[in-house]
């Protein structure tokens, strides 16, 4: 996963036709649990998933209303189109991302 922050969020997420963003933190157990799932999904689907550390990029987290982590969002052409809050299985995350591609 590619780490993105307030300096490159526009380029890495909003300027792309399709982007998956994982809002998480290093201290978050459920975030650490789904991290390997998301890395595997990247390879499986041939996509790039961006990771935003909420502690390092609080303005982005606030702008998109992230209240709980992990929160995974899907953006299409700069607009948020879907959101998954909380930990989920690899199969559920894969199906959810595929349903929005």
C-alpha positions in Angstrom: 0.0 0.0 0.0 1.2 3.5 -0.8 1.1 6.0 2.1 -0.6 9.2 1.1 -1.0 12.4 3.1 -2.2 16.0 2.9 0.7 16.9 0.5 -0.2 14.3 -2.2 -3.8 13.2 -1.5 -5.1 15.2 -4.5 -2.7 13.5 -6.9 -2.9 10.0 -5.4 -6.6 9.9 -4.8 -8.8 12.7 -6.1 -7.1 13.0 -9.6 -7.5 9.3 -10.3 -10.5 7.6 -12.0 -10.6 4.9 -9.2 -9.0 5.0 -5.8 -9.3 2.9 -2.6 -8.2 4.6 0.6 -7.5 2.9 3.9 -7.8 5.4 6.8 -6.0 3.8 9.7 -3.4 4.2 12.5 -0.4 2.2 13.6 -1.9 1.7 17.1 -5.2 0.3 15.8 -5.5 -3.5 16.2 -8.3 -4.0 13.6 -6.3 -1.8 11.2 -3.3 -4.1 11.5 -5.6 -7.0 11.0 -7.0 -5.9 7.6 -3.7 -4.4 6.4 -2.4 -7.8 5.0 -5.9 -8.4 3.5 -5.7 -5.1 1.6 -2.1 -5.8 0.4 -3.3 -9.1 -0.9 -6.3 -7.5 -2.6 -4.0 -5.0 -4.3 -2.1 -7.8 -6.0 -5.2 -9.9 -6.7 -7.2 -7.1 -8.4 -4.2 -5.2 -9.8 -5.1 -2.0 -8.1 -3.2 0.4 -5.8 -4.6 1.0 -2.3 -3.7 4.3 -0.6 -3.2 4.4 3.2 -3.9 7.5 5.2 -2.5 7.6 8.8 -5.2 9.5 10.7 -2.7 10.7 13.2 -0.4 12.2 10.6 -3.2 13.6 8.3 -6.0 14.7 10.6 -7.3 17.3 8.1 -8.1 14.7 5.5 -9.7 12.4 8.0 -11.9 15.3 9.3 -12.8 16.4 5.8 -14.1 12.9 5.0 -15.8 12.4 8.4 -13.7 9.5 9.5 -14.9 8.8 13.1 -13.9 5.1 13.4 -11.0 3.1 12.1 -10.3 1.2 10.0 -12.4 3.0 7.4 -11.9 2.1 3.8 -13.3 4.5 1.1 -13.7 4.2 -2.6 -13.3 7.3 -4.8 -14.3 7.6 -8.4 -13.1 10.7 -10.3 -12.5 12.6 -7.0 -15.9 11.7 -5.4 -16.4 9.3 -2.5 -18.8 6.6 -3.7 -18.5 4.0 -0.9 -17.4 3.5 2.6 -16.7 0.4 4.8 -16.3 1.1 8.5 -14.6 -1.5 10.7 -12.7 -4.7 10.2 -13.9 -7.1 7.6 -12.8 -10.4 6.1 -10.6 -10.5 3.0 -13.4 -12.0 1.0 -15.9 -9.3 2.1 -13.4 -6.5 1.3 -12.6 -8.1 -2.1 -16.2 -8.4 -3.1 -17.0 -4.9 -1.8 -14.1 -3.3 -3.8 -14.9 -5.4 -7.0 -18.6 -4.3 -6.8 -17.4 -0.6 -7.1 -14.8 -1.0 -9.8 
